[in-house]
C-alpha cells in the first residue's frame, strides 16, 4: 500500500471520489461541519499505509492523539489540547459565513463581482484557518484544499485548487503565513489560481 504522504494513484483516486461527493452535496447545499472533514480524511486515508490507524479520521487531542503535535516549518499547529475548542470556533464561524452567502447567492445563480470576491475570501479563510489549526496528524493540506473547493463548487465556481500536487503561484508561502493566523495571502493566491484556471 502507498504511504500516506506519497502522491499515489490510490490517493488521487480517493481524492477524485471525495470531489465527486462534494459536487453532489454542493448541489443540495448540504450543511457543513468539522464532521464533514473527518469523513473526507477517513476516505482519503483508506488504502494508504498510515503509521497508526488511530490517526485516520481523528482529530489531534482525541483518544490516542492527545500528545500529537504538528508543525510546518518553525510554526506549530494548535496544541492537541486546544484542537477541539479551535474546531468549535472554526465551525461556528464557517456556518455563519456560509448561511450569509447561501442567503445572497441562490442555487444556480451566477455570482456578481462582489459575491465572487466574498466566495474567494471564504475559501481562503477556511483553508488558512484549517492550516493554522492543523487538526489532523497528517493530511491537513489536502483537507484544506477540499474545503476550499467544496465552498467554490457550492457557489457555482469550478474546483480551481489542485488537490495533488500542491498548487504553485505562492501557495506554500501563503500557507506559512496562514500558520501565523494571516489568511489574506491565501486569498491573493486563490485569486491567481482561479484566474489561471479560468484562462486555461
Backbone bond lengths (Angstrom), bond angles and torsions (degrees), N, CA, C in turn:
res aa  C-N    CA-C-N  psi(-1)  N-CA   C-N-CA  omega(-1)  CA-C   N-CA-C  phi
1 X - - - 1.471 - - 1.526 109.44 -
2 X 1.342 117.08 142.59 1.464 119.70 178.89 1.531 111.81 -66.20
3 X 1.321 115.68 152.20 1.463 122.16 176.20 1.528 109.28 -68.17
4 X 1.322 116.82 151.43 1.470 121.30 -177.66 1.519 113.60 -65.90
5 X 1.330 118.40 -16.02 1.464 121.79 176.31 1.529 112.71 -96.27
6 X 1.327 116.30 -15.84 1.460 121.10 -174.50 1.527 110.97 -70.39
7 X 1.325 115.69 141.05 1.463 121.05 176.08 1.525 107.37 -83.46
8 X 1.314 116.55 79.45 1.460 122.36 -171.44 1.528 111.62 -102.39
9 X 1.325 114.31 162.83 1.462 120.49 174.64 1.529 109.89 -61.23
10 X 1.326 116.55 -35.81 1.469 120.89 179.51 1.528 110.89 -63.44
11 X 1.325 116.50 -45.59 1.463 120.48 178.69 1.527 110.37 -62.40
12 X 1.326 116.76 -46.23 1.472 119.99 -178.95 1.532 111.35 -61.59
13 X 1.325 116.23 -37.31 1.460 119.93 178.30 1.534 110.17 -64.58
14 X 1.327 116.46 -42.85 1.469 120.44 178.44 1.523 111.07 -63.88
15 X 1.331 116.96 -43.01 1.463 120.48 178.97 1.528 111.14 -62.58
16 X 1.337 116.75 -40.23 1.468 120.44 178.41 1.527 110.73 -64.20
17 X 1.332 116.76 -39.57 1.467 120.81 178.97 1.533 110.05 -64.64
18 X 1.329 117.03 -42.72 1.466 120.64 179.16 1.526 110.00 -64.45
19 X 1.329 116.95 -41.08 1.467 120.22 179.47 1.529 111.12 -63.64
20 X 1.328 117.34 -37.58 1.477 120.54 175.24 1.524 110.32 -60.92
21 X 1.327 116.06 -42.36 1.468 120.78 178.24 1.528 110.44 -64.21
22 X 1.323 116.57 -41.25 1.467 121.47 178.95 1.518 110.48 -60.10
23 X 1.334 117.08 -42.50 1.465 121.02 179.51 1.535 110.04 -61.35
24 X 1.327 117.04 -46.39 1.471 120.27 179.52 1.534 111.25 -61.51
25 X 1.334 116.61 -44.01 1.467 120.60 -178.85 1.527 111.93 -68.64
26 X 1.331 116.21 -35.50 1.464 120.44 -178.46 1.524 110.79 -64.83
27 X 1.325 116.19 -37.20 1.465 119.97 179.74 1.524 111.56 -62.38
28 X 1.340 116.67 -26.17 1.468 121.53 179.77 1.526 111.43 -99.01
29 X 1.350 116.10 -2.32 1.465 121.38 -176.47 1.524 111.30 51.80
30 X 1.335 114.96 49.99 1.464 120.20 179.24 1.524 110.10 -63.59
31 X 1.338 117.83 148.78 1.470 120.68 177.80 1.527 110.84 -61.43
32 X 1.324 115.66 147.28 1.463 122.27 -179.80 1.517 109.72 -113.53
33 X 1.323 115.59 141.36 1.462 120.78 177.99 1.521 108.57 -151.96
34 X 1.319 116.96 173.93 1.462 119.63 176.72 1.528 110.42 -65.10
35 X 1.316 117.24 -23.01 1.463 120.21 176.26 1.526 111.12 -66.62
36 X 1.332 116.86 -27.95 1.467 121.31 173.61 1.523 109.10 -58.32
37 X 1.326 116.16 -48.61 1.463 121.02 -178.68 1.526 111.77 -68.81
38 X 1.316 117.28 -33.48 1.471 120.33 177.32 1.543 108.92 -60.42
39 X 1.335 116.03 -44.04 1.461 120.46 179.94 1.534 110.82 -65.46
40 X 1.344 116.74 -43.12 1.472 119.60 177.01 1.522 110.28 -57.01
41 X 1.338 115.84 -45.13 1.465 120.90 -176.89 1.526 110.97 -60.92
42 X 1.329 116.38 -44.92 1.463 120.09 179.26 1.530 110.55 -61.73
43 X 1.324 116.93 -39.97 1.459 121.04 179.45 1.521 112.09 -68.89
44 X 1.336 117.17 -40.94 1.469 118.40 -176.85 1.520 112.11 -73.38
45 X 1.341 118.05 -23.15 1.463 121.13 178.24 1.532 112.96 -88.64
46 X 1.331 116.48 -10.78 1.469 119.97 -178.68 1.530 110.13 -62.20
47 X 1.319 115.75 129.94 1.457 120.62 178.78 1.513 114.56 82.84
48 X 1.342 117.58 5.23 1.460 121.62 177.87 1.530 108.94 -107.45
49 X 1.320 116.14 156.76 1.459 120.61 176.54 1.523 108.16 -81.28
50 X 1.316 115.23 112.03 1.465 122.59 -178.99 1.527 107.12 -110.24
51 X 1.358 118.25 134.18 1.472 120.00 -177.23 1.520 114.33 -56.07
52 X 1.337 116.17 -31.38 1.463 120.86 -178.82 1.525 107.00 -150.62
53 X 1.317 117.74 123.91 1.471 121.41 -176.96 1.529 112.62 -59.14
54 X 1.334 116.50 -22.98 1.473 118.79 178.24 1.522 111.74 -64.33
55 X 1.336 118.13 -18.26 1.464 122.15 -179.04 1.536 112.09 -76.55
56 X 1.318 117.46 -17.30 1.464 121.41 -174.01 1.520 111.01 -80.22
57 X 1.327 115.59 119.25 1.456 120.46 178.20 1.512 113.89 66.12
58 X 1.326 117.03 24.18 1.472 120.94 -178.18 1.518 109.87 -126.41
59 X 1.306 115.76 142.00 1.459 121.70 177.91 1.524 110.46 -88.96
60 X 1.316 115.18 146.03 1.461 119.35 175.15 1.530 108.72 -58.29
61 X 1.319 114.85 142.75 1.460 120.51 -177.06 1.515 112.62 97.92
62 X 1.347 116.75 -21.03 1.454 119.87 176.12 1.528 109.67 -77.25
63 X 1.313 115.52 173.07 1.464 120.72 -176.28 1.532 111.61 -51.70
64 X 1.314 114.99 126.01 1.455 122.12 -178.87 1.515 113.83 87.66
65 X 1.329 117.08 -12.25 1.471 121.43 -179.29 1.532 110.77 -122.50
66 X 1.339 115.68 20.48 1.473 120.07 -176.35 1.520 112.94 -63.05
67 X 1.312 117.71 -28.46 1.465 120.64 -174.96 1.525 113.33 -110.19
68 X 1.331 117.37 7.36 1.465 120.85 -177.14 1.533 109.66 -79.51
69 X 1.316 115.17 116.80 1.472 121.01 175.12 1.529 107.56 -112.49
70 X 1.313 116.47 149.33 1.465 120.95 179.30 1.522 108.96 -131.20
71 X 1.323 114.51 155.81 1.462 117.53 175.93 1.521 109.51 -147.66
72 X 1.303 114.03 156.75 1.454 122.65 174.07 1.521 105.06 -124.18
73 X 1.326 115.82 113.74 1.460 119.23 -174.36 1.519 109.32 63.33
74 X 1.308 115.87 -127.03 1.464 120.48 -178.43 1.531 112.87 -90.68
75 X 1.334 117.73 -7.36 1.464 120.69 -174.44 1.530 111.82 -102.24
76 X 1.318 115.06 136.28 1.457 121.76 176.28 1.523 110.00 -92.08
77 X 1.336 115.85 149.02 1.455 120.47 169.48 1.522 108.84 -70.68
78 X 1.309 116.33 -179.36 1.468 120.03 177.04 1.524 108.48 -54.94
79 X 1.336 116.34 147.50 1.468 118.61 178.22 1.518 108.51 -63.89
80 X 1.320 115.65 148.61 1.471 120.54 -178.82 1.528 110.96 -53.37
81 X 1.329 116.71 -37.50 1.468 120.86 -178.73 1.526 112.43 -65.99
82 X 1.345 117.16 -22.72 1.463 121.15 -176.85 1.523 114.54 -102.97
83 X 1.332 117.19 -4.89 1.465 119.73 -174.54 1.525 111.60 -58.68
84 X 1.311 119.32 -45.88 1.472 121.23 -177.62 1.528 111.01 -58.89
85 X 1.332 117.13 -45.18 1.467 120.31 179.60 1.524 111.00 -65.83
86 X 1.323 116.40 -41.74 1.471 120.86 179.54 1.532 110.09 -62.94
87 X 1.340 116.83 -41.30 1.461 119.96 178.80 1.525 111.36 -67.89
88 X 1.322 117.00 -33.58 1.463 119.89 175.98 1.518 111.31 -62.57
89 X 1.323 116.99 -43.74 1.472 121.05 177.59 1.526 110.54 -65.94
90 X 1.322 116.27 -41.89 1.462 121.59 178.14 1.531 110.02 -57.96
91 X 1.328 116.66 -49.63 1.457 121.18 -177.14 1.529 111.61 -63.20
92 X 1.328 117.16 -42.77 1.469 120.00 178.90 1.516 111.39 -59.80
93 X 1.321 116.48 -46.57 1.470 119.52 -179.15 1.526 110.38 -68.30
94 X 1.326 116.90 -42.87 1.465 120.78 178.37 1.523 110.24 -55.22
95 X 1.317 117.21 -48.87 1.462 120.20 -176.20 1.522 112.03 -65.47
96 X 1.328 117.58 -35.55 1.471 120.37 176.58 1.526 110.98 -66.79
97 X 1.335 116.56 -45.79 1.465 120.44 -179.38 1.523 111.61 -65.20
98 X 1.329 116.70 -39.70 1.463 120.85 178.75 1.532 109.94 -67.04
99 X 1.316 117.55 -41.40 1.474 120.29 178.63 1.529 110.64 -60.71
100 X 1.338 116.72 -39.82 1.466 120.18 178.14 1.528 111.08 -62.44
101 X 1.338 116.46 -47.86 1.467 119.01 -180.00 1.518 111.84 -68.31
102 X 1.331 117.60 -39.16 1.471 120.48 177.80 1.530 111.04 -56.93
103 X 1.337 116.03 -35.83 1.471 119.54 -177.23 1.529 112.55 -78.25
104 X 1.324 117.38 -20.34 1.473 119.41 -178.22 1.527 113.54 -104.71
105 X 1.337 117.64 -22.97 1.469 120.94 178.60 1.524 107.29 -115.77
106 X 1.303 116.36 105.51 1.458 120.65 -177.57 1.523 110.41 -76.23
107 X 1.317 116.19 153.90 1.463 121.66 179.12 1.524 108.90 -58.24
108 X 1.318 115.92 130.08 1.456 121.63 178.98 1.515 114.29 84.92
109 X 1.323 116.58 -5.39 1.464 121.01 -179.53 1.524 109.65 -88.68
110 X 1.319 117.29 135.81 1.459 120.12 178.25 1.528 109.20 -79.54
111 X 1.328 117.71 128.68 1.472 119.14 -178.85 1.521 112.01 -68.18
112 X 1.340 115.18 144.30 1.470 118.86 174.05 1.534 108.27 -81.07
113 X 1.322 117.46 -178.01 1.473 121.65 -174.20 1.532 111.75 -60.82
114 X 1.341 116.99 -42.92 1.467 119.74 179.84 1.530 111.26 -66.78
115 X 1.327 116.35 -40.59 1.459 120.12 178.46 1.526 110.72 -66.71
116 X 1.327 116.43 -38.39 1.461 120.25 177.52 1.525 110.59 -60.47
117 X 1.329 116.15 -43.64 1.472 120.57 177.99 1.530 110.25 -61.86
118 X 1.335 117.21 -40.23 1.470 121.11 179.77 1.528 111.08 -66.52
119 X 1.329 117.08 -37.34 1.468 120.92 178.65 1.521 110.00 -64.75
120 X 1.327 116.80 -47.79 1.466 120.36 -179.15 1.530 109.93 -63.18
121 X 1.326 117.10 -40.54 1.468 119.77 177.33 1.525 111.41 -61.86
122 X 1.343 117.02 -41.35 1.464 120.21 178.87 1.528 110.33 -64.31
123 X 1.323 116.69 -45.65 1.475 120.50 177.40 1.525 110.31 -56.05
124 X 1.324 115.99 -44.44 1.468 121.16 -177.73 1.522 111.59 -68.06
125 X 1.334 117.26 -43.76 1.464 119.55 -179.51 1.530 110.27 -62.84
126 X 1.334 116.51 -46.48 1.464 120.05 -178.65 1.524 110.30 -61.49
127 X 1.318 116.76 -46.15 1.466 121.15 179.31 1.524 110.49 -60.18
128 X 1.323 116.61 -50.60 1.467 121.22 -176.06 1.518 111.97 -64.87
129 X 1.317 116.89 -39.82 1.465 120.49 -179.54 1.525 110.42 -67.67
130 X 1.340 116.53 -38.66 1.465 119.99 177.46 1.530 109.93 -63.76
131 X 1.323 115.66 -41.05 1.469 120.55 178.19 1.534 109.60 -64.75
132 X 1.324 117.46 -42.48 1.474 120.45 -179.53 1.526 111.00 -61.15
133 X 1.318 116.52 -44.39 1.468 120.02 -178.86 1.535 110.39 -72.24
134 X 1.322 117.23 -41.02 1.468 122.58 -177.50 1.538 110.07 51.25
135 X 1.344 116.17 62.51 1.469 118.60 -171.30 1.522 115.97 -71.91
136 X 1.333 117.79 -23.70 1.457 120.10 -179.77 1.522 110.84 -95.28
137 X 1.317 116.13 160.89 1.464 120.45 175.67 1.527 110.43 -68.35
138 X 1.325 117.32 -27.99 1.461 122.95 178.50 1.529 107.18 -161.27
139 X 1.326 116.49 158.23 1.462 120.74 177.78 1.511 114.04 89.68
140 X 1.326 117.88 14.12 1.462 120.82 -178.31 1.521 113.07 -68.67
141 X 1.330 117.42 -39.10 1.459 120.40 178.92 1.523 111.50 -64.45
142 X 1.326 116.24 -44.50 1.466 120.07 178.37 1.531 110.46 -61.21
143 X 1.330 115.52 -42.54 1.468 119.35 -179.38 1.525 110.61 -68.30
144 X 1.318 117.75 -38.83 1.466 121.01 177.66 1.525 110.78 -62.28
145 X 1.339 116.86 -39.20 1.463 119.74 178.54 1.534 110.83 -69.38
146 X 1.339 116.84 -34.61 1.461 119.65 173.85 1.528 110.67 -62.60
147 X 1.338 116.66 -43.47 1.468 120.50 177.31 1.530 110.59 -56.06
148 X 1.325 115.90 -49.39 1.464 119.86 -176.43 1.523 110.83 -62.73
149 X 1.319 117.18 -44.09 1.467 119.82 178.96 1.521 111.72 -67.18
150 X 1.319 116.63 -36.15 1.461 121.49 177.37 1.530 110.52 -57.09
151 X 1.310 116.28 -46.60 1.466 120.55 -179.41 1.520 111.54 -70.80
152 X 1.323 116.96 -38.83 1.466 119.73 177.23 1.530 110.03 -58.93
153 X 1.317 116.74 -48.64 1.466 121.72 -178.44 1.526 110.69 -64.19
154 X 1.319 116.93 -38.72 1.476 121.42 -179.66 1.525 111.21 -55.00
155 X 1.343 116.33 -32.98 1.462 120.36 -176.20 1.529 113.17 -110.22
156 X 1.327 115.51 24.05 1.457 119.49 170.66 1.511 117.02 87.49
157 X 1.327 117.70 6.25 1.459 120.15 176.49 1.528 109.46 -91.46
158 X 1.324 117.29 158.93 1.464 119.09 175.30 1.531 110.48 -74.46
159 X 1.334 117.39 161.50 1.471 120.08 174.22 1.531 108.75 -74.54
160 X 1.316 116.38 84.95 1.460 122.38 -167.70 1.527 114.83 -86.91
161 X 1.325 117.09 -2.41 1.465 119.70 -178.57 1.528 108.68 -104.91
162 X 1.304 116.04 116.41 1.460 122.01 -179.08 1.534 109.36 -60.61
163 X 1.326 116.02 128.68 1.462 120.49 -179.33 1.521 111.75 -79.37
164 X 1.323 116.13 -37.92 1.456 122.02 -179.89 1.503 108.03 -155.51
165 X 1.311 121.83 129.04 1.462 125.31 -4.60 1.527 110.80 -71.00
166 X 1.315 115.24 176.17 1.464 119.65 178.92 1.529 109.26 -59.31
167 X 1.335 115.82 146.58 1.470 118.68 177.49 1.526 111.79 -65.81
168 X 1.321 114.54 169.94 1.465 121.77 177.02 1.527 108.09 -113.01
169 X 1.302 118.25 -144.44 1.468 124.77 177.77 1.526 113.04 60.19
170 X 1.351 116.67 34.10 1.462 120.93 177.23 1.513 114.10 93.64
171 X 1.333 117.72 9.33 1.461 122.04 -176.76 1.534 112.39 -59.22
172 X 1.326 117.50 -46.35 1.476 120.58 -178.04 1.525 111.25 -63.35
173 X 1.321 116.86 -42.35 1.472 120.86 179.40 1.530 110.59 -64.51
174 X 1.335 116.27 -40.16 1.469 119.69 178.17 1.522 110.66 -65.07
175 X 1.337 116.98 -36.54 1.460 120.92 177.38 1.519 111.42 -62.98
176 X 1.326 116.55 -38.78 1.469 120.52 177.43 1.527 109.97 -63.60
177 X 1.325 117.55 -39.46 1.478 120.74 177.70 1.535 110.33 -68.40
178 X 1.332 115.88 -36.29 1.465 119.82 178.43 1.522 110.85 -62.06
179 X 1.332 117.27 -36.86 1.463 120.42 178.04 1.525 110.91 -59.98
180 X 1.325 117.13 -25.73 1.458 121.93 177.15 1.520 113.25 -92.52
181 X 1.344 117.11 4.13 1.464 120.30 176.59 1.513 115.69 95.34
182 X 1.333 118.48 7.92 1.465 121.56 -178.32 1.528 109.04 -105.40
183 X 1.329 117.66 108.73 1.455 122.26 -177.41 1.526 113.14 -90.05
184 X 1.313 118.57 -13.82 1.471 120.52 -173.45 1.532 113.85 -65.48
185 X 1.349 119.87 -36.25 1.472 117.70 174.77 1.530 112.22 -61.10
186 X 1.328 117.43 -32.85 1.463 120.48 176.61 1.517 110.18 -64.44
187 X 1.341 117.57 -39.30 1.465 120.92 178.01 1.525 110.60 -61.96
188 X 1.320 117.32 -40.77 1.473 120.34 178.18 1.520 111.08 -63.50
189 X 1.330 116.19 -43.70 1.471 120.70 178.34 1.523 110.03 -63.37
190 X 1.321 117.55 -43.21 1.465 120.34 -178.40 1.530 111.31 -64.15
191 X 1.319 117.57 -35.56 1.466 119.35 176.34 1.531 110.09 -63.49
192 X 1.346 116.26 -41.29 1.470 119.31 177.58 1.522 110.77 -65.46
193 X 1.338 116.78 -42.92 1.457 120.13 179.80 1.534 111.85 -63.37
194 X 1.320 116.70 -41.62 1.473 120.25 179.16 1.520 109.85 -63.83
195 X 1.336 116.14 -45.84 1.480 119.33 179.91 1.519 111.30 -61.13
196 X 1.343 116.02 -41.98 1.476 120.52 179.35 1.521 110.35 -64.78
197 X 1.332 116.98 -40.87 1.466 121.38 179.42 1.512 110.46 -62.83
198 X 1.328 116.75 -45.69 1.456 121.18 -177.09 1.527 112.39 -70.57
199 X 1.350 115.78 -24.73 1.464 120.08 179.98 1.529 112.31 -79.32
200 X 1.322 117.44 -15.92 1.486 120.65 -177.70 1.510 111.67 -69.46
